[in-house]
């Protein structure tokens, strides 16, 4: 995975976070107007937005850690092959 691809994943997660919070805000406004309750719908939609953001960052971090493990294993394999060739 190239450095630009990793950068794209992180930036994409940030834009997804902004979009999730904007969607939560506008959803809360719409729900408050059309389905009034004794509570503010923002408390529900913001929690859902935060859960979406946490899930997004979990996936991004998992992909980045998997890529790091893969690249470390490939570099160790390359070092082992070089050692066997030099012997």
C-alpha positions as CSV (number, residue, x, y, z in Angstrom):
1,X,0.0,0.0,0.0
2,X,1.5,3.3,-1.0
3,X,1.8,6.3,1.3
4,X,-0.7,8.2,-0.8
5,X,-3.2,5.4,-0.3
6,X,-2.8,5.5,3.4
7,X,-3.2,9.3,3.4
8,X,-6.3,8.9,1.3
9,X,-7.8,6.4,3.9
10,X,-7.2,8.8,6.8
11,X,-8.5,11.9,4.9
12,X,-11.5,9.9,3.7
13,X,-12.3,8.9,7.3
14,X,-12.2,12.6,8.3
15,X,-14.6,13.6,5.5
16,X,-16.8,10.8,6.5
17,X,-16.8,12.1,10.1
18,X,-17.8,15.5,8.9
19,X,-20.6,14.1,6.8
20,X,-21.9,11.9,9.6
21,X,-22.1,14.8,12.0
22,X,-23.8,17.0,9.4
23,X,-26.3,14.3,8.6
24,X,-26.9,13.8,12.4
25,X,-27.6,17.6,12.8
26,X,-30.0,17.8,9.8
27,X,-31.7,14.6,10.8
28,X,-32.2,15.9,14.3
29,X,-33.7,19.1,12.9
30,X,-36.1,17.2,10.6
31,X,-37.1,14.7,13.4
32,X,-37.7,17.6,15.8
33,X,-40.0,19.3,13.3
34,X,-41.9,16.2,12.1
35,X,-41.9,13.9,15.1
36,X,-41.8,16.1,18.3
37,X,-41.1,14.2,21.4
38,X,-40.4,15.1,25.0
39,X,-36.6,14.9,24.2
40,X,-34.4,16.4,21.6
41,X,-33.7,14.1,18.7
42,X,-30.1,15.5,18.5
43,X,-29.2,13.4,21.5
44,X,-30.1,10.2,19.6
45,X,-28.7,11.2,16.2
46,X,-25.4,12.5,17.5
47,X,-24.8,9.2,19.4
48,X,-25.5,7.4,16.1
49,X,-23.1,9.7,14.3
50,X,-20.4,9.1,16.8
51,X,-20.9,5.3,16.5
52,X,-20.5,5.6,12.7
53,X,-17.3,7.7,13.2
54,X,-15.9,5.1,15.6
55,X,-16.6,2.3,13.2
56,X,-15.0,4.1,10.4
57,X,-11.8,4.8,12.3
58,X,-11.8,1.2,13.6
59,X,-11.8,0.0,10.0
60,X,-9.1,2.5,8.9
61,X,-6.8,1.6,11.8
62,X,-7.3,-2.1,11.2
63,X,-6.4,-1.8,7.5
64,X,-3.3,0.3,8.3
65,X,-2.1,-2.2,11.0
66,X,-2.7,-5.1,8.6
67,X,-0.7,-3.4,5.9
68,X,2.1,-2.7,8.4
69,X,2.3,-6.3,9.5
70,X,2.3,-7.4,5.8
71,X,5.1,-5.0,4.9
72,X,7.1,-6.1,8.0
73,X,6.7,-9.8,7.1
74,X,7.7,-9.1,3.5
75,X,10.8,-7.2,4.6
76,X,11.8,-10.0,7.0
77,X,11.3,-12.6,4.2
78,X,13.5,-10.5,1.9
79,X,16.2,-10.2,4.6
80,X,16.1,-14.0,5.1
81,X,16.4,-14.7,1.4
82,X,19.3,-12.3,1.1
83,X,21.0,-14.0,4.0
84,X,20.6,-17.4,2.5
85,X,22.0,-16.2,-0.9
86,X,25.1,-14.7,0.8
87,X,25.9,-17.8,2.8
